[in-house]
Amino acid sequence: MNKLSRWIVLPLLAIAAIFFYSIGNTSSLIMFLILGFMFELDFRLKAFPRKNNKR
């Protein structure tokens, strides 16, 4: 992922996660909490990619 797309995608994923968490908390719908969790997980995986240590 290049730097420009990272700067565009990461904030959108974080905003989506916060949005779905807030909807899930106010309406007590577990589906929105799960969606928020999925967006947060995707955000964290893209923000902190694994380093490949090949020897």
Secondary structure, DSSP 4 states (H G I P E B T S, - for coil): --HHHHHHHHHHHHHHHHHHHHHHHHHT-HHHHHHHHHHHHHHHHHHSPPPP---
